[in-house]
Amino acid sequence: MRDITYPPIIAVCKAGFRALGQTFQMSGTEHVPRTGGVLLAVNHIGYVDFVYGGLAANPSGRKVRFMAKRELFDHKVSGPLMRSLHHIEVDRGAGLQSMATALDYLKAGEAVGIFPEATISRSFELKEFKTGAVRIAAEAGVPLVPVILWGTQRMMTKDHERDFSRGKTIAVRVAPPMHPTGEDPAAETAALHRVMSSLLDETIRTYPSEEQPPGSWWLPASYGGSAPTPEEAVRLDAEEKRARAAKRAARRAAG
């Protein structure tokens, strides 16, 4: 796949990381194969996750094509950029086309990134996973590599102001590949969730304590932070969904 935009974007991002004085905790990146199709399953805690999630494959020289919501492709600025990077548009109302595109990419030897939670977790703990990750990996016959990000939520996430102040630590941890068969997608998805939950716990516990003191809004409630509990997050997600539906209905009525 021809990449004109991706290399300079990577260079700009790395310059941005340096300008922001960011420190990286990286581990397990050797688990990303250097060749052949591979699907990276990444937790979703902030709006910049697919910038940092790609770092999991960067040491191996891979460029990750992320599956991302259609709204990003519809935007006049981000849309052309997303297409130039060969990311994959996901229409939540018609997901078969995005799945077919991901399969084509994987069978062609590309690295594809997917967020099994589909949307950002307001609790910063793992939400329920969709089965798409294991089904795509199984059908394409490629390894499924779990990836955990931590610290990205501190920059840009739901319900909080953007904060690109200097000196943040970003953790990127990668687990050994899994090899779904597709025989029981629900059980294999549960196994993926367990692996990523364990890796997330390890990542939170080894993150610099001075950067996430008790009561921090970006720290899960179960770890002493003030983030919404998973139950509260479900309620907030439902409220957001209703508000969006109301806005769409109002626009239709006005049109």
Summary of the structure (lengths in Angstrom):
residues: 255
radius of gyration: 18.0
end to end distance: 41.3
largest distance: 53.8
contacts: 783
relative contact order: 0.16
helix: 46%
strand: 15%
